[in-house]
């Protein structure tokens, strides 16, 4: 079985109202949902999926203070700018 076959994404159930800057730089209110990216035997990664009131949406990978050892494809996500959708 390939590692990618074991990779799962699940919603953590946490939903929060946020106020901040969108990818375009607009200051807005929005709703954020947390997702967990899970690969057996590896630490979970948390993604924040925010839908802003102006229609924009972004995904931000939460970076822990100590980044654990992980497959190169996942490690490449750290240090990148957030993705606007």
Secondary structure as a PSIPRED ss2 file (coil, helix, strand):
# PSIPRED VFORMAT (PSIPRED V4.0)

   1 X C   1.000  0.000  0.000
   2 X C   1.000  0.000  0.000
   3 X H   0.000  1.000  0.000
   4 X H   0.000  1.000  0.000
   5 X H   0.000  1.000  0.000
   6 X H   0.000  1.000  0.000
   7 X C   1.000  0.000  0.000
   8 X E   0.000  0.000  1.000
   9 X E   0.000  0.000  1.000
  10 X E   0.000  0.000  1.000
  11 X E   0.000  0.000  1.000
  12 X E   0.000  0.000  1.000
  13 X E   0.000  0.000  1.000
  14 X E   0.000  0.000  1.000
  15 X E   0.000  0.000  1.000
  16 X E   0.000  0.000  1.000
  17 X E   0.000  0.000  1.000
  18 X E   0.000  0.000  1.000
  19 X E   0.000  0.000  1.000
  20 X E   0.000  0.000  1.000
  21 X E   0.000  0.000  1.000
  22 X C   1.000  0.000  0.000
  23 X C   1.000  0.000  0.000
  24 X C   1.000  0.000  0.000
  25 X C   1.000  0.000  0.000
  26 X C   1.000  0.000  0.000
  27 X E   0.000  0.000  1.000
  28 X E   0.000  0.000  1.000
  29 X E   0.000  0.000  1.000
  30 X E   0.000  0.000  1.000
  31 X E   0.000  0.000  1.000
  32 X E   0.000  0.000  1.000
  33 X E   0.000  0.000  1.000
  34 X E   0.000  0.000  1.000
  35 X E   0.000  0.000  1.000
  36 X E   0.000  0.000  1.000
  37 X E   0.000  0.000  1.000
  38 X E   0.000  0.000  1.000
  39 X C   1.000  0.000  0.000
  40 X C   1.000  0.000  0.000
  41 X C   1.000  0.000  0.000
  42 X C   1.000  0.000  0.000
  43 X C   1.000  0.000  0.000
  44 X C   1.000  0.000  0.000
  45 X E   0.000  0.000  1.000
  46 X E   0.000  0.000  1.000
  47 X E   0.000  0.000  1.000
  48 X E   0.000  0.000  1.000
  49 X E   0.000  0.000  1.000
  50 X E   0.000  0.000  1.000
  51 X E   0.000  0.000  1.000
  52 X E   0.000  0.000  1.000
  53 X C   1.000  0.000  0.000
  54 X C   1.000  0.000  0.000
  55 X C   1.000  0.000  0.000
  56 X C   1.000  0.000  0.000
  57 X E   0.000  0.000  1.000
  58 X E   0.000  0.000  1.000
  59 X E   0.000  0.000  1.000
  60 X E   0.000  0.000  1.000
  61 X E   0.000  0.000  1.000
  62 X C   1.000  0.000  0.000
  63 X C   1.000  0.000  0.000
  64 X C   1.000  0.000  0.000
  65 X C   1.000  0.000  0.000
  66 X C   1.000  0.000  0.000
  67 X C   1.000  0.000  0.000
  68 X C   1.000  0.000  0.000
  69 X C   1.000  0.000  0.000
  70 X C   1.000  0.000  0.000
  71 X C   1.000  0.000  0.000
  72 X H   0.000  1.000  0.000
  73 X H   0.000  1.000  0.000
  74 X H   0.000  1.000  0.000
  75 X H   0.000  1.000  0.000
  76 X C   1.000  0.000  0.000
  77 X C   1.000  0.000  0.000
  78 X C   1.000  0.000  0.000
  79 X C   1.000  0.000  0.000
  80 X C   1.000  0.000  0.000
  81 X C   1.000  0.000  0.000
  82 X C   1.000  0.000  0.000
  83 X E   0.000  0.000  1.000
  84 X E   0.000  0.000  1.000
  85 X C   1.000  0.000  0.000
